[in-house]
Amino acid sequence: MATSDFLSGPAMPPAMSTLVADRLREMITRGVLAPGERLKETELAESMAVSRGPVREAISILERDGLIELQRHRGARVITLTYDDIEEVYSLRLAIERLAMERCAARVTGAVLEAMDDVIARMKALTGPDGGGDRAAPDHVALDLEFHDLVYEAADHARLRRTWALLRSQVSMFLNARTDREDFRSSAWSEHAELRDVLAQGDPAAAAAAIEKHIGWTLRRIRQMRGTDAERAAAAGPLSGPGPEGKTGL
């Protein structure tokens, strides 16, 4: 068989370790596996009906993604994001998303805007009386990230997309930990609609300013909370309340 025939043949199915990693990633980012929770290979393998090999490889994948840490003599556990960790994630996110929004504004198409409209409509549906309440919080996060995925895709910058892919799971983990608040669920769709409308204008400078408003206040709140002890942070409700521009979501 010629090399070209082989390469154009049926797509190879994903490795079992990749499938296990995807499932574990979703469990971590949605909070099914809690921060600090130990991961036992035998139990995970039994629950997923696979051998321990794919589980071990999946744990290595998620360690590289920054969702799991390996401790000497204690095995693997889900990471616990400190305020320093979150500050690093969000300061980097703001930097790369500013570039993504600028490039997206210069390249956005009608098809991309229609896809964004679909995401926003599904977000809005979750705020209604049949939206699922607190149980729908992970769905809000999934849609939030789906919207931003569209921005990065339209930005047409491969290295930028790869950088976002490295951050995405930790952003999801953080958002899922904070979306029990009604203000997030009620405002997410309208704030993303504002981003969509700015992108539709085709003005990179306006797009950069919009993402500064959307993400920047969260970063400032994180920095304000750094240095407080855990008890004070919990009592204050980290990242709760409106931002300096009236923003309430994340």
N, C-alpha and C positions, 0 to 999 in steps of 0.2 A: 504493500500500500504506500502510495506517495505521501510525503509529509503534508502536502496541501490537503489531500483527502482526509488524513487523520485529523488535522486541525479544524476542518469544516464539518466533521462528523457530529453526532449527538453530544450535547454538553455533559460533562462528567458530573455526577451527583456530588453535593457537598460532603466532605468527610464527616463521619459521625462526631468527631470532636468539635467540629464547627457547629453542628446542630445542637450539641449539648451546651456549648459556650453561649449560643444565642438564647437558649432557654434560661440558663443561669443569669445571663445579663438582664433579661427581662424581669426575672424574679428579684434581682438586686435593685434595679432602677425603680421598680414599682413598690419596693418595700416589703415584698413577701419574705425575702431574706434580709434581716435587719442589720444595720451597721454593728460591727463587732461580732456577728454570729459566726461560729466556727463551721467550716465545711468539711464534712466527713465523707471521704471518697466512697466507702462501702455503702453508706446510707443513700447517697446520691445515686450511685450506680443501681442499687436495687429499686429506688423509686422511679428511675427513668428506664429501667429494663435494659441496661447496657452493661458492658464490662467496665472494670475500673480504669482501663487504659484510656478510653475517650474522655472520661471524667478528669483524669490527671492532666491530659493534654488541654482540656477546656480550662482548667484552673490556671495553667500556664498562660493561655491566651488572655484571660481576664486579668492576670497579674500585669501583663504588658499594657493592658487597657487602663490600668490604674484603679480597678474595682475590687481587687483582692490583694491581700498582702500575705506573704509566707513568713512565718515566724519559726525560728530555730527551735526544734523539739516540740513545737506546739501546732504545727500544720498550718492550714490556710484559714483565713477569716475575712469576712467582708470589711472593707475599709470603713473607718469613721472619719468623715470630713470635718476637720477643724476649721476655725475661722481663717487661719492662715491658708489652708488648702483652698477654701472657697474664694478667698481674695485672689489667689493665683489663677484659679480657673476663670473667674469673672473678669479680671484685668486682661487676661489673654483673649477671652471671648470678645470683649469690647473692641480690642485692637483689630482682630481678624474680621469681626462682623462689620466694622466700619468700612473696611476695604470691600467686603462682600456686597454691602448695600450700595456703595458707590459704583461698583462694576455692574451690579444687577440693574441699577437705574439706567445705565448707559446701554444695556442690552436687552432689557425686558421685552417680552413679546406678548401678544394677546393670549396665546395659549398658557403662558406662565401666569398671567393675571387671572385667567379663568380657573386655573388650578388653585390659586390662592383664594379666590372667591368660594370655591367648594370647601376648602379647609375652614374658612371663616364661618360659613353657613353651618357646618357641623359643630364648630365651637359654640355658636349661638344656640343651637338646638339643645346643647347640654345645660344651658342656663334656665330652660323652661321648667314647668312643674313636673314634667316627665323626664327630666334630664338625668336623674339618678342621684342627685345630691352628692354627699361625700364619697359615695361609691364610684362616682364618675371622675374623681380627681385624677387618677392615672390616665384616663382618656383625654382630659384637658391637656395634660403634659404631652401626650403622644401627638396631639394635634398641634400644639405649640411648636414642637420640634419639627413636625412635618412642614409647617409653614417656613421655618428657617432653613430646612433642607432645600426647599424650592429656591430660596434666595441664593444659597451657595451653588446650586446647580446652574442657575441662570448667570451667575458671576463668571462662569467659564474659566476657572482657574484651578487646575488639578491639585497643585500643592496646597492651595487654600482649603479645598474640600478635604484633603487628607488631614490637615491640621484640625479642622472641625470634627472629623470622625474620631480623632483622639480625645477630644473634649466632650463629645456629645453624651456619652454614657454618664459621666460625672455631673454634667448639667442636669440630665434627666433625674439622677439620684437626688440632687439637691432640690429640684423643683417638686418632686413627689413628696419630699419631706416638709414642704411649705405650702402645699396647695389645699390644705384642709380649711383654709380661710375663704369665706364667702366672697370677699372682695376680688380674689384672683378669678374665681369661677365667673363672676358677673362682669368683669372688665376685660378679660383676655380677648374676647372676640372683637370688641370695639377698638382696642389698642392695636391689634394686628390689622384691622381694617384701615386704621390710620397709616400704618406702614405701607400697606398695599397701595393706598391712594397716592402717597408720596412717590413710590416707585413708578406709578403710572405717569407721573409728571415728567419723568426722564431727566431729573435734575440731581446729579451725583452729590452736590453740596447739601441739598435739602435732605437727601436720603441719609447722609452721614449725620446730620443734625438730629434726624428722627430716631436713629438707633442710639445716639447719645442719650436722648430722653428715655427711650425704652429700657435700656440696660444700665445707663450711667448711674441712675439714682440707687439701683440695687447695689452696685459696687461701692458707692459712697456709704450706704447703710452698713455694708459688711465691714468697711474700714472703721466706721464709728464704733461698731460692736467689738472689734478687736481690742484686746486689753481688758475687757470686762471678764469677771469670773463666770463660771458656768451657771451659778445660781442667779446672778443678776441678769444674765443673758436670757435665761428661761423665763424669768419674771417679766422682763421687758417685752418678750415676744419678738425675737429677732425678725427684722424685715417686715414687721407689721405696720399698718397705718399708711397714709398717703406719702408719696415722695415729694420733694421740693417743687416739682412741676405738676403736682396733683395726681401723679401716677400711683396706682394702688396694686397693680399686679407685679409679676416677676418677669 
